[in-house]
Amino acid sequence: MEGTSSWISERLNDRCFIASENAHGRSDADTVFHYQMAGDSITGTYQGGQIHTGHLVGRVTGQNTIKLLYHCLTTEDEMLAGWSQGEVDVDPAGRTTLTFEWGWLSGASGGGQSSYIER
C-alpha cells in the first residue's frame, strides 16, 4: 500500500479542511481540521465553531480510503467520540476533498454523511 499511502499523504499531510456539508454533526465551516501523516497512520486536531478541542487518529485503508476515530470537547462541555470511514478525492480546482460516513460511539447517538474541503 506504499503508493496509496504516498498519494493520500500528499493530499492530507499538514493540510487543513473545513466542513462543506455536515447536517447531523457538530463541525461546520468554522471548525478547522489539521491532518498529519506518518506512513499509513493519520493523526489530527480540530477546533472552532461548536468544537472547543478535538483529536483524531486513523489509517489508510485503500487506494483513496481512510478510517478514523475521533473525540472532542464541545463549547457546551459535551464529551463526544465517534468513528468515520471515507474517501479522499480532488475537486476540479485541485483542492483535496473528504467524504465520510460516520457515527457516534459515545456522548451522542446517530450519525450521517459529511463532506470537507481543503481550506
C-alpha positions in Angstrom: 0.0 0.0 0.0 3.1 2.3 -0.2 2.0 4.1 -3.3 -1.5 4.5 -1.9 -0.2 6.0 1.4 2.1 8.3 -0.5 -0.8 9.8 -2.6 -3.0 10.2 0.4 -0.1 11.6 2.4 0.4 14.2 -0.3 -3.3 15.1 -0.1 -3.6 15.2 3.7 -0.3 15.8 5.5 -0.1 19.2 7.1 -3.3 20.4 5.3 -6.4 22.0 6.8 -10.0 21.3 6.0 -13.4 22.7 6.8 -16.9 21.2 6.5 -18.7 21.8 3.3 -21.7 19.6 4.3 -22.4 18.1 7.8 -26.1 18.4 8.5 -26.1 16.0 11.5 -22.7 16.6 13.0 -21.1 19.2 15.3 -18.4 20.5 13.0 -19.1 23.3 10.5 -17.3 25.8 8.3 -15.8 27.4 11.4 -14.2 24.1 12.5 -10.7 23.6 11.2 -9.3 20.1 10.9 -5.5 19.9 10.7 -4.2 16.5 9.5 -0.7 14.9 9.9 0.5 11.6 8.4 3.4 9.1 9.0 3.2 6.1 6.7 -0.3 4.7 6.8 -1.0 6.5 10.2 -3.2 9.6 10.3 -3.4 12.0 13.3 -5.0 15.4 13.6 -6.6 18.1 15.7 -9.7 20.2 15.2 -11.3 23.2 16.8 -13.7 26.1 16.1 -17.4 26.6 15.9 -19.1 24.3 18.4 -15.8 22.4 19.0 -13.6 23.6 21.8 -10.9 21.0 21.0 -10.8 17.6 19.3 -8.4 14.9 18.1 -8.4 12.2 15.5 -6.4 9.1 14.7 -6.8 6.7 11.8 -5.2 4.9 9.0 -5.2 4.4 5.2 -7.4 1.5 4.2 -7.3 1.6 0.4 -6.3 3.4 -2.8 -8.3 6.5 -1.7 -10.0 5.4 1.5 -9.3 6.1 5.2 -10.8 5.2 8.6 -10.8 7.5 11.6 -11.7 7.6 15.3 -12.3 11.0 16.8 -13.1 12.6 20.1 -13.9 16.2 21.1 -15.0 18.5 23.9 -17.7 20.9 22.6 -18.2 24.5 23.7 -21.3 23.2 25.6 -18.9 20.9 27.6 -20.1 17.7 25.9 -17.5 14.9 25.5 -18.2 13.1 22.3 -16.4 10.2 20.4 -17.1 8.6 17.1 -15.9 6.8 14.0 -15.8 7.6 10.3 -14.8 5.9 7.1 -14.3 8.0 3.9 -12.8 8.8 0.6 -10.0 11.2 -0.3 -10.5 12.9 -3.7 -9.6 16.1 -5.6 -12.1 18.7 -6.9 -11.7 20.4 -10.4 -9.9 23.3 -8.7 -7.2 20.9 -7.4 -8.3 21.1 -3.7 -8.5 17.9 -1.7 -11.9 16.8 -0.6 -13.0 14.3 2.0 -16.4 12.5 2.1 -17.3 10.5 5.2 -19.9 8.1 6.5 -19.8 8.5 10.3 -21.4 7.6 13.6 -21.2 8.4 17.3 -19.7 5.9 19.8 -20.1 7.9 23.0 -21.9 11.1 24.1 -24.5 11.2 21.3 -26.4 8.8 19.1 -26.9 8.6 15.4 -24.6 9.5 12.5 -24.6 10.6 9.0 -22.6 11.7 6.0 -20.3 14.7 5.8 -18.0 16.4 3.3 -14.9 18.5 3.8 -12.8 20.7 1.6 -9.2 21.9 1.8 -9.0 25.4 3.2 
